[in-house]
Amino acid sequence: MNTSTTDATANAPRERQVSDFTALARTVQDAGLLRRRHAYYWARFVGLTAALIGLGATIVLLGDTWWQLAVAAVLALVLGQVMFLGHDAAHRQIFASGKWNDWSSLVIANLYAGMSYGWWNHKHSRHHAKPNQIGADPDIGVDTIVFHTETLTQARTGFGAWFAKRQGWLFFPLLLLEGLNLHLSGVKTVFGRGEVKRRPVEIAFVTLRLGGYLALVFWALPVGMAFAFIGVQMGLFGLYMGAVFAPNHKGMPIVPANSRIDFLSRQVLMSRNVRGGRLIDWFMGGLNYQVEHHLFPSMPRPHLRRVQPIVREFCASRGIAYTETSLLQSYGIVIRYLNKVGLAASDPFQCPLTAEYRSAR
């Protein structure tokens, strides 16, 4: 058989898949769903700025009272919304100019939330490129929580095995430490030796934000109450972030390191949407439309709800599985999946998880 004929035959499915996504992208473009929404984003920026100023004033005015812990809880929620706005800027959703988006992310993430935009953007970009792929997606790297067993060099024993078998149930309580982890990871990056774009700006913004926050809390509150305030705020912030990001990909197929998958299938098959109305849209910062966000990461958040029916119908017409559940169902899936992986981690010869994806193809 002619070699060129063989190559053409092998490439035909991939070319068709590229053509499919091109057709979908053209439909979305023609519907005007990639247009910028400047008024929406300016309104959110002004609203969140006012909320943060108001909460700072409330801390000072309330003074020595345990009602401050309620303020800490509200602050955690507001900072979660701030990070969603920073996420949108990092994905070039707000402005056409990359420079404007970069500076918006720096102000929102570093100065408003006290987290490193450079650290987060590098990590998140790798996740978007190859979600749930072993060795490529940093969000599924083996750490305290085991998300897959393919790269484990030995079974977990003793306390590690006990923990792994219950990691699904322990996952959400552990998220109470995630806020601290996110801040420390960012600080280590900006003060470390690795390459960081605009390092002086990041250092200045993070130092001003974290230093100013600690100074305000310890000036306005007694020492014990100040520590309690910070603990509640950081704990609930981490829980909030994890509760929003975990349903998006945890429990979806894990892709072996050497797999080659077209962009459309990769982004749809590895992502899970969360059903709900406007409240869920607000609570999850639009990330409940995870399939659409991964296909069109620069699409403004308000358009994700409108593009969903187009994407869902397109996937159905091409026979591509489109996953959508309720928020509570997604949490149940995450817990069961992590417990299953934990059992396999204590005995790596049990249930290779990647077989699920291989058998589905």
Secondary structure, DSSP 4 states (H G I P E B T S, - for coil): --HHHHHHHHHHHHHHHHHHHHHHHHHHHHTTTTS--HHHHHHHHHHHHHHHHHHHHHHHHH-S-TTHHHHHHHHHHHHHHHHHHHHHHHTT-S-S-HHHHHHHHIIIIIIIT---HHHHHHHHHHHHHSTTBTTT-GGG--SSS-S-STT-SS---HHHHHHHHTHHHHHHHHGGGHHHHHHHHHHHHHTSSS--TTHHHHHHHHHHHHHHHHHHHHHHS-HHHHHHHHHHHHHHHHHHHHHHHHHHHTTSPPBPTT----HHHHHHHT--EE---HHHHHHTTTTT-HHHHHHSTTS-GGGHHHHHHHHHHHHHHHT----EE-HHHHHHHHHHHHHHHHHHHHSTTS--THHHHHHH-
